[in-house]
Amino acid sequence: MSVDNEAPIDKVESSVEQDGAGAGDSRAEREQWAAEKAELQDRLLRTQSDFQNFRRRTEQQRIETYDLAVAETIRPMLTALDDFERALKIETADKEYSAGIELIYNRFLETIKKMGLEPMDSKGQPFDPQIHHAVDMVETDEAPDHTILDEYQRGFNFKGRLLRPAMVKVAVKPSKK
């Protein structure tokens, strides 16, 4: 049996050896297939890379859209937060009522902080027109020039981006007459 299996292989090998042109054709054909294979592999890798980049961009856009939607949902709530802060500043005889208002304010603030809201502290800080809105400018020697003396309305960032600038009173050097 082994003799019969080997005979066709010998015939093929001898015919390839006798036909020099056939060997060159098969070699050229193999080189062409190898080149096509390399080109297809390169195209596959590029396509996979393009798809990964597309997936990454799409995910980033989805996150940005979500963050924008949350920020636009929180923005109108800031007026209610301001009202709570004003209510906390008013002295009342009923301490339980005052404690209840403070509790609601703290829960409300913590909830929107978890969503990404970041309150800004402006009082005593240098004035920055990028994040502060100067409502009042007071000439004084008691504070350095362009320092925030008071905050009329607190400013907020949302995940590192300005959501609302702070409305502030700014110290300026007295004019020399």
Secondary structure as UniProt FT lines:
FT   HELIX           2..18
FT   HELIX           20..74
FT   TURN            75..76
FT   HELIX           77..89
FT   HELIX           95..114
FT   TURN            115..116
FT   STRAND          117..119
FT   TURN            123..124
FT   TURN            129..131
FT   STRAND          132..139
FT   TURN            145..146
FT   STRAND          147..153
FT   STRAND          156..158
FT   TURN            159..160
FT   STRAND          161..164
FT   STRAND          166..172
//
